[in-house]
């Protein structure tokens, strides 16, 4: 299956967060790597999207949309680091 980078999730995740989350950094529960969400390997199918760690391939998050709802599971992330400096509302 073809993969894309984490920027593919910018639109759907921007509906959940009040900022573009692709610049946020997350820690992989599988290998401990810390990287921006934009660097995830995203696999998309009719069922939704699955994002994997670029270093070890562990599933970091899954996203399913339908019927006016969105389900986001951050199962493979230990933490998401969000920069608050430089934001208009900070």
Helices and strands as residue ranges (DSSP letters): E 3-5, G 6-9, H 10-16, G 21-23, E 25-28, E 34-36, G 37-39, E 41-45, E 48-52, E 59-66, E 69-73, E 77-81
